């Protein structure tokens, strides 16, 4: 599974003119399930995401996690992160999980965030929707986290 996280001062997702998810200070996270991913990869990725130190401590060093700062999370499904861009000028999405599996893993990921991240507000995008995502990247700070299935 893949998570592209951005430290933000605010972020929002709009679908059909309606804001369906919005956060203040925290992380906006694009989440993608790849073929052969299972809840095991989702759980490992979530543990890494919640513990990843991207917020400044009193010395200005990135030593605090979203849990440490009681930050918000905005989770947005984004299958295009799995694109194979190695040949040609059109991406291939064969590395992405099927839509059914992708939705199940995204829903599992969101459910686990609600269960494990009681510190901040959690918002989400909508799987399969045409979303408009806005954010103010703080830093900018952006990181790519990826967990591969064992043996991959």
Secondary structure, 3 states (H helix, E strand, C coil): CEEEEEEEEEEEEEECCEEEEEECCEEEEEEECECCCCHHHHHHHHHHHHHCEEEECCCCCEEEECCCCCCEEEEEECHHHHCECCCCCCCECCCECCHHHHHHHHHHHHHHHHHHCCCCCEEECCCCCCEEEEEEEEEEEEEEEECCCCCC
